[in-house]
Structures are given as structure tokens and as C-alpha cells.
Amino acid sequence: MNDTVSAKPISQRLFDQPVSRLHTNSLKWEKYAGKDILPMWVADMDFAVAEPIQAALVERIAHPVYGYTVPGDALKDAIIAHLKNEYDWAIQEDWLVFLPGVVTGLAVSCRAFCEDDDNILVNPPIYHHFYDSHEGKRQSLVKVPLHKSGGRWTYDLNSMRTALTPEVTMIMMCSPHNPTGTVFTADELSEVCDMCVNNNMMIISDEIHCDLVIDGESRHIPTAVASPQHADNIVTLMSASKTWNLAGLNTSFAIISNAQRREQFIAAAQSIVSPTPPLAHVATEAAYRAGGEWRAELLTYLKSNYDRIAVALDSIPGLHLEPLQATYLAWIDATELGLNDTQAYFEKHGVGLSSGEQFGQPHFLRLNFACPASTLDQGLDRIEKAVAALR
Ligand SMILES: Cc1ncc(COP(=O)(O)O)c(C=O)c1O
């Protein structure tokens, strides 16, 4: 190893390394198989998982029986310790309900806590499954867009207050927020909770991106920590899947402190939701127990990738990068380009971004920057050329 290589910070060496995902049936890469289009869309990372996670999986795989498996005490202890260490949140073991996905948790919540003709409050732009998790024939959505305040996207409390009627019985929150990257403050969260509980609502808080605060300043605060007095009305959904790149292993969990709400939730999941798989238990436990150092390096790398995007977009007219506190998903305003189908235009120029339309802002693009810097640079170069071709 020469001096230049050994002097590089560990993060560079870990994450600079491209890992080919071709022939793994990766959702992200298969979409453009055989085409010269760089996939920068669905939210998983092109990085190899942390070594302790892979080692734990290899060890478990060596035991040749993969039958139904309950989440063990060691897994639960690892989650409890993580929440205490990171968020000073002391949860109890029996508050945990394991699920194969956070989206499953959204859907189960709608079935558990909503009656026919109830309305559910969501705040666009928002992760697209917030629009389709409810039972379409039985409940409907009330959409109150986030607004820009102090340069970042946050809740528009006045408009929300106006929209609340007795039929609005639940809110689905996303914190940190996909796609805008906002980390909400304790005040912002507690104001929303106060308003919702005054209206007798349940609060479903999707916190899947909680461990991905990258700006070096903000702190994620669980909604139930910001509003402990409303904990009986709060269901928190979390997973190690985004931060430690385990989405294909299908394990997440709900945290529900109120016993009656928890029973309602479990009853709604009965016979519909499958048990979580043993490999996912092992990986999740290893992530929380031994993935701390890897995560710290990841956050540094992601921040540096975000800064690369900021520099590149600064000199691309018509594209505006939104400020981002968390996630690896850059939210880009492309309105000034005046394109009919912005996503398709960039795809034609070799970059596969997510269309803002699926989140509720058609002229925006979402760029997944959880990839080696060299791949990101290639994507940014293509974006620059695509915009130049418009002139
Ligand atoms: C806010 C949010 N919730 C849920 C999910 C998906 O969670 P899961 O794969 O556990 O269903 C994502 C994936 O990107 C997400 O961004």
C-alpha cells in the first residue's frame, strides 16, 4: 500500500470502492439493465454492508435450518440500547412489534386505527407510500403541503389547523423527512402533536431515516420523545435498513407504548403480515451492536457527496438543490428547466433519478447519492450535459 492510499481516511477507502450489483437482481440496477443509465433512484445504497453485519450473517447461514424465528432478547436489547444511546429514549421491550417493513407498519396503522370514512393527514411532498398505504375504498387522504420556512421545508401549522375536522383521525409523519431531508426540531414536532391530539388523532411517525443525520449539526428527536405526554397516541416506525443497507432483508419495528393501541395494531396485522426472517434479526442486531463506527464513516462520506452535488449544481442553471439535514436523497428543484417530463429527460441523458411527481412535486427530482464519489461525479457530469443540451 503506498503512502497516498494509507493516508486516506478510512471512509474514503470503504465507500470509494465500487461494488457491482449487476446480476444480483437489484431493483435499482435491474431497471436500467443493458442501458447506459446510471441508477440514482430507489433508496438503497451501493455500498457493501459493515463487516460485522456480514460476519454475523455468514455465521447464521452456516446453521442449515432457516425456519420461523422469533426476534430474540439479544436483538431487542440491541434496539433498546441504541435508542437510549442515540436518542435518550428509554423504551420497554414489550413496546416492540416486529414487522417486515416500515411501509407495512403504515398500512397496518391505517387498518388498526381508522374507521370507514376517516381521513388521514399527510404533508406533501412525501414518500410515495404515504399516498397508498390506506384502504382506498374506506379512508381518504387530506393533503396539507409542507412549506418553506427559514430556508427549509417544514409543517405549515396554520393550514394544518384549518384542515382538521373530526373526520381527520390520523396523521402520518415522516421524520427525518423523505424527500426534503428536513430534521424537525422538538418544537416543530411537539406543535404538530399537540394539534393532532387536540383533534383526537393518532400519530404515526415514520422514522426510518433517523440514524442518517448528515449535516453535523442537527439531531433527530423521536416524535415520542418530543411529545412524551402524547405517547399513548404515537406509533413510531423504525428500522436499521436504510442506515446499514439492509432493505432486502425485511425487518423493521413499531414502538407502541400504550398496551391497548399495541393490541389493536397486532390484531390488524394478524394473518396479513408475515413474521420477520432470521437473517434480518441477525443483521439488525449486528448493525446496532457493532455498526457504530461504520455508520460514523458513512455519515461523513454522505455529507461529502452532498457537498459535491452542491458545488456541481451551483454552476448548472435551472437546477436548485434544497438544503438537506438527513438522508442520502437530494431534493432538486428543476422547475426553471420548464420540462414536461423532467425525470424522462434526464433518463434519456443517462441518469435514472426519481421523479418528483411520485412525491407530489412534479418538477422536482430526487437523487440518491449513496454511491461512490466517482459514480456520483459521473451522474453529475451527465446532468450538466443534459442541461447544457437544452440551450
Ligand atoms: C420514509 C420511508 N418510509 C419507508 C420506507 C420503506 O421502508 P420498508 O422498506 O421498511 O417498507 C422508505 C424507503 O425509502 C422511506 O423512505
The ligand as an ORCA input file, in Angstrom:
! r2SCAN-3c Opt
* xyz 0 1
  C     -39.831      7.367      4.648
  C     -39.724      5.930      4.233
  N     -40.505      5.018      4.822
  C     -40.448      3.721      4.475
  C     -39.561      3.283      3.501
  C     -39.531      1.843      3.120
  O     -39.465      1.063      4.245
  P     -39.568     -0.518      4.164
  O     -38.700     -0.970      3.056
  O     -39.093     -0.948      5.507
  O     -41.005     -0.831      3.935
  C     -38.731      4.209      2.862
  C     -37.830      3.778      1.801
  O     -37.223      4.543      1.128
  C     -38.808      5.558      3.246
  O     -38.036      6.486      2.686
*
